[in-house]
Amino acid sequence: MVSLLQEIDTEHEDMVHHAALDFYGLLLATCSSDGSVRIFHSRKNNKALAELKGHQGPVWQVAWAHPKFGNILASCSYDRKVIVWKSTTPRDWTKLYEYSNHDSSVNSVDFAPSEYGLVLACASSDGSVSVLTCNTEYGVWDAKKIPNAHTIGVNAISWCPAQAPDPAFDQRVTSRSTAVKRLVSGGCDNLVKIWREDNDRWVEEHRLEAHSDWVRDVAWAPSIGLPRSQIATASQDRHVIVWSSNADLSQWTSTVLHTFDDAVWSISWSTTGNILAVTGGDNNVTLWKENTEGQWIRINYESGTAIQSKQPSHLPHSHSQQQQAPQQHQQQAPSHPGPSSDSEHSSNLSNSQLSN
């Protein structure tokens, strides 16, 4: 059964673009076109615990780090900056680090799995992806950039889980090991790309082509040790596509989850990776679950029952290509994510703690 748990009046002075719960689901961070980030207790209908001011433009997204590093939150903005905040208490926040080496709006941020350390990926309208790594012993940050990741601009970024398949689920695996660092990105070139760290640089490992318009969000599903991997992608073409791969991530196949009535802006997996939340320009939030036959069904809000999507199970002509050098595009990268209306871009989901 899906039910409403809490409503919070953020008292932002402009549109709220994103909201994210921390690891424990206790603190809620919101960000807005008013340039601020606000922190709330998720289970109490009260005023903001803190208001974080440091951006000079709309703040598009926030992301929490793993609590082993403390209470750390990242925010990204139209002002081209990424700010990493740290708190000693939910009410007391200071600026830990500021990164301003992008030439256009920074649209998405995502912290890596904690096994990799305190590492943050940033996606920008300048077409590049930055990977920021903190030496927590000395408090020094190192930045590496993936230039020309997507022509026109990068809208979304998401990390691959660190855990490899568990031998209990796959007899071909003899031991549990930490996986290679990988990222998935979505851009204004309608492409989804998978990046792999190779020594001191990032290389394009796969290029997934199926969307016919800008890719607005990407989300790599959490791993519970099963010998497969899944990525969900959302686009202005009104499709959500779920990409599936075997344990070695060598081949990817696509399945159309659903064709929606309007552009799809945001997607988010449950912590166990078995439920996907979708929201977009139709002003609805829908929850989807894969059945035992590999079909995606919608969980009905009122009754908790499941409704099968009337979609073809596989998208025709979708394919994965090995790395190709992206051509230089003559069009100027947009300075912000560029939704057709502000109300559409406001429908963003929390990146964590969906109920199972």
Order of alpha helices (4+ residues) and beta strands (2+ residues): beta-beta-beta-beta-beta-beta-beta-beta-beta-beta-beta-beta-beta-beta-beta-beta-beta-beta-beta-beta-beta-beta-beta-beta-beta-beta-alpha
